[in-house]
Amino acid sequence: MRKLRYERRKSRSAIWSFRLAVFSAVLFLFSALGHRFQAIETPDFLILAALAGALALLALLLAAKGFANLWRNGDKGGTRSLWGSVIALAVLAPFAWAAYEAFVTPPLHDISTDLVTPPQFFRAVQQRKAGMNPINDDVAQRAAMQMAAYPQVTGRRYEGSPDRILEAVMAVIEAQGWTTTGRFGVPGEQVETVVEAVARSFLLGLTSDVAIRLTDEGETTYVDMRSVSRFGNRDLGLNARFISDFMNTLDQQVNGAPAEG
């Protein structure tokens, strides 16, 4: 007498969960690398990242259905559902982090140490393209939000002439890996000297235009700074980190200790 063999069905949900999760991970990784190394523009990267996130979310839902099929019907696909959910969650992790940062940080993309007369941009204003955030010098509407969220974002006063402090500023720009785009004013001849640079975040290469202003006060030099995201209404705290990290490094470069704020 022949023995009956029970053939377990393969869960199509589990199969597609794994496939979509892998595809979303590859799409997000290559999009992020392309943006980091400036091969992909920010608006295009955001579209690709959103697509990768949607595919990862779909893969997670299919993984849940694959687990349900395994539990109810004994369908094959538990391993694929497991890996599909793990990879999908890994892809969705940056989105969860961004959502959290958007919740805990104010809707700002322009941060300045001077909330009365912020450092002016010269080169960045000319290089602004359609779709980029405009550079708005009216800080009255955002001043209260910035002071409440980032009280540590302040200027610095240093003992020394502007040309000496300027050397330190240029050294820190190089150390941070930023790109200098212009210098306006001559120390000793003008009261103010402004250095403009482009700053990019380490992982994703999110871009901000930065202006560093040195004001000659005679025996001291006061350094102000401003950082403006090129895209997005929320910077998720990135510009405040740019300024704080720069100023802390400048403190060490000038005198090796925190300077007066």
Residue pairs with C-beta under 8 A, 6 or more apart in sequence:
8 74
8 75
8 76
9 73
9 75
9 76
10 75
10 76
10 77
11 65
11 66
11 69
11 70
11 75
11 76
11 77
11 80
11 81
13 62
13 63
13 65
13 66
13 69
13 77
13 81
14 62
14 63
14 65
14 66
14 69
14 70
14 75
14 76
14 77
14 78
14 80
14 81
14 84
15 77
15 80
16 59
16 62
17 59
17 60
17 62
17 63
17 65
17 66
17 80
17 81
17 84
17 85
17 88
18 59
18 80
18 81
18 83
18 84
18 87
19 59
20 55
20 56
20 58
20 59
20 62
20 84
20 88
21 55
21 56
21 59
21 60
21 63
21 83
21 84
21 85
21 86
21 87
21 88
21 91
22 87
23 55
24 52
24 53
24 55
24 56
24 59
24 87
24 88
24 91
25 52
25 56
25 87
25 90
25 91
27 48
27 51
27 52
27 55
28 48
28 49
28 52
28 53
28 56
28 91
28 94
31 40
31 45
31 48
31 49
31 52
32 45
32 49
32 203
32 204
34 40
34 45
35 41
35 42
35 45
35 204
35 205
36 200
36 203
36 204
36 205
37 205
38 205
40 48
42 206
42 207
42 230
42 231
43 131
43 231
45 204
46 231
52 91
53 91
53 92
53 95
56 87
56 88
56 89
56 91
56 92
57 88
57 92
59 84
59 85
59 87
59 88
60 84
60 85
60 88
60 89
60 92
62 81
62 84
63 81
63 82
63 84
63 85
63 88
64 81
64 85
66 75
66 77
66 78
66 80
66 81
66 84
67 78
67 81
69 75
69 77
70 76
70 77
70 78
70 81
98 236
101 236
101 237
102 234
102 236
105 149
105 234
105 235
105 236
105 237
106 142
106 145
106 146
106 148
106 149
106 234
107 145
107 233
107 234
108 142
108 145
108 146
108 149
108 234
108 235
108 239
109 133
109 228
109 229
109 232
109 233
109 234
109 235
109 239
110 133
110 135
110 136
110 139
110 142
110 226
110 227
110 228
110 229
110 239
111 146
111 150
111 153
111 226
111 227
111 228
111 235
111 239
111 240
111 242
111 243
112 118
112 119
112 139
112 146
112 153
112 224
112 225
112 226
112 227
113 153
113 154
113 155
113 224
113 225
113 226
113 243
113 247
114 155
114 213
114 224
114 226
115 139
115 143
115 146
115 147
116 139
118 137
118 139
118 224
118 226
119 194
119 211
119 212
119 213
119 224
119 225
119 226
120 137
120 194
120 211
120 213
121 135
121 196
121 209
121 211
121 226
121 228
122 182
122 184
122 194
122 196
123 181
123 182
123 196
124 135
124 181
124 196
124 209
124 211
124 228
125 135
127 181
128 134
128 135
131 231
132 230
132 231
133 228
133 229
133 230
133 231
133 232
133 233
135 209
135 228
146 153
149 240
150 237
150 240
150 244
152 240
152 244
153 240
153 243
153 244
154 247
154 261
155 222
155 223
155 224
155 225
155 247
155 261
156 222
156 223
156 247
156 250
156 251
156 259
156 260
156 261
157 217
157 220
157 221
157 222
157 223
157 259
157 260
157 261
158 165
158 220
158 221
158 222
158 223
158 254
158 255
158 259
159 219
159 220
159 255
160 220
160 221
160 254
161 187
161 188
161 216
161 221
162 187
162 188
162 193
162 214
162 215
162 216
162 221
163 187
163 188
164 221
165 214
165 221
165 223
165 254
166 187
166 193
166 195
166 214
168 250
168 253
168 254
169 195
169 212
169 214
169 223
169 250
170 180
170 195
171 253
172 246
172 249
172 250
172 253
173 180
173 195
173 197
173 212
175 249
175 253
176 199
176 245
176 246
176 249
177 200
178 197
178 198
178 199
178 200
178 210
179 197
179 198
180 195
180 196
180 197
181 196
181 197
181 198
181 209
182 195
182 196
183 193
183 194
183 195
183 196
184 193
184 194
184 195
184 196
185 192
185 193
185 194
186 193
187 193
187 214
187 216
188 216
190 216
191 215
191 216
192 213
192 214
192 215
192 216
193 213
193 214
193 216
194 211
194 212
194 213
194 214
195 211
195 212
195 214
196 209
196 210
196 211
196 212
197 209
197 210
197 212
198 207
198 208
198 209
198 210
199 207
199 208
199 209
199 210
199 227
199 242
200 206
200 207
200 208
201 238
206 229
206 231
206 238
207 229
207 230
207 231
208 227
208 228
208 229
208 230
208 235
208 238
208 239
208 242
209 227
209 228
209 230
210 225
210 226
210 227
210 228
210 242
210 246
211 225
211 226
212 223
212 224
212 225
212 246
213 223
213 224
213 225
213 226
214 221
214 222
214 223
215 221
215 222
215 223
215 224
223 247
223 250
225 243
225 246
225 247
226 243
227 239
227 240
227 242
227 243
228 239
229 235
229 238
229 239
248 258
251 257
251 258
251 259
